[in-house]
Amino acid sequence: MSAEAVEAAIDGLKFGEGGLMPAMVQDAESGNVLMLAWMDAEAVRRTLSTGRVTYWSRSRGEYWRKGDTSGHRQYVQSVAADCDGDTLLVRVVQIGAACHTGSRTCFDDRGLPAVTGSPDAD
């Protein structure tokens, strides 16, 4: 992707408080949601132009590229903005765990009790 195309894509996005937007990360093969992280314009720029996902760490105040310390890398397959341009869906090939706890996804075994709805109930 050309630098001009990357910049045009970033210009079309709407970053929220602190210049950040949420990025939902999905396994491109299984469709499982792996994690949620945050990106600013530079993180999006790096993600779109390198083939590896870069995030902004709110707690550490720095960029981090998934897998540089853990070895659990994410390779970009596609990036899409939602209809409002304020959230990204990043589809990846995930090598190893996506969650810092060592789980494949950040949502494993973390279900909350909820009443199950049915379209037939209305």
N, C-alpha and C positions, 0 to 999 in steps of 0.2 A: 504494500500500500504506500502510495506517495505521501510525502510530508504534507502536501497541500490537502490531500483527501483526509488525512488524520486530523488536521487543524479544522477543516470544514465540519467533520463529524463532532469534534469537541465543541465547536461554536454552537451547534444545535442542541447541546445538553443544558440542563438546568441544575446547577449545583445549589444545595441548600445551605443551612447554617454551617459556618466555618468553611464554606467552599467544598463541602463533601456531598457525595451521593452514595446510597446503598448499592452494592453489587451482590446479587444473588448468584451463587455458583452452582452449576448443575453438571453432573457427570454426563458427558455427551453420549456415552454408550448405553448406560442403564436408565438415564432420565432422573436418577435420584438427586434431590437437592443436597448438596454437600455442606455449604456454609453460607454465611452472610458476612461481608466485610465492607470496608469503606474505601472510596476512591476520590481523589481530587483530580483536577484537570491533568496534572503531570502524571499521576498513576494511570489514568486512562491513556494518555499519550504513550507511555512506556508499554502498556499492555497491547495497544493496537499496533505498535511498531516493532515489537520484539518476538511475539509468539509465546511469551511467558507472562503470567499474571503478576502485576505489581499492585500493592495496596498501600493505603495510608494507615498507619497504626495510630489510633487516637490516644492510646495509653502511653506509647513511647514517643510520640511526636516525630515519627520518621517513616520513610518508605521501607517496605519489605516485599521481597519477591518470594513467593511461596516456594519453599524447598531449599533455599540457599543454606539454611542451617540444619534443617531436619532431613533433607534428601527427599521429602515427599512433594514432588514437583507437580505443577499444573501447567499443561500445554494448551494454549488457546485453540479452540476449534471454531468458535464464533462468538461475537459480541452483539447484543441487540439492546436498544433502548426501548422502554415502555412507551405507551401512547402519549404520555405527558413529557417524556424526555428527562425524567428525574430519577429513574432507577434503571440499572443495567442488569441484564441476564448474560452471564458469561458461561458458555458451555466449554468444558475442558476435558482433556484426558488426564485423569488423576493417577499419579504414581504414588502408591502408599496411602497413608491416612490423610484426610483433609483437616481433621480436628486436632487442635494442640494437645488433646487428651490421649491421642493415639487411636481414636475411633475413625472408621472410614468416613462418617459424616458427623457433623456437629449436632445432628438431631437423633442419633441412635439412643434408644432407651431413655428418652426424655419426654415421653408423652404426658400430657396433662389430662386429668379426668374431664370429660366433656360429654354432654348428652349428644347422642348420634341423631342427626336429622334425617328426614326422608322427604323427598318431593311428593310422596303420596300422602303425607300427613297434613298438608295444607288444604 
